[in-house]
Amino acid sequence: MAVRRVLFLCSRNRLRSPTAEQVFGAWPGLEVDSAGLAEDAEVVLTAEQVDWAELIVVMESSHRRRLQARHGARLKGKRVICLDIPDRYDFMQPELVDLLLKRASQLLR
C-alpha cells in the first residue's frame, strides 16, 4: 500500500490541525504532519512541509487563500481541500474529532 503524505493546516497549529494530526496519525497508509499559517503558530508552515505533502487539508477557506498567497508556485499538482471547520473547538474536543472524521475520512481512505 502506498503511503500518502497529508499536511493539516490551521491558523496557529494549537487546536484543529494538531487534533487532525493526532486523529489520522494512526491510520494505516498515512503519514501526517500539521502546521499553522500565523506568524505565532506553534509550528509555522515551511516550504519543506508544502513540498513534502501530497494532500494539504485546510480548516477554513481563508487558510487556502493564505497558503496560495505564500506558496502558490509550490502547490502545482497538489490537492488542497478545505474542511470548513471554524476555530471554536479545543484540542481533541470530541465534537472536533467527530467533525474531522465526518469531513476527512472519505478523502483519506
Order of alpha helices (4+ residues) and beta strands (2+ residues): beta-alpha-beta-alpha-beta-alpha-beta-alpha
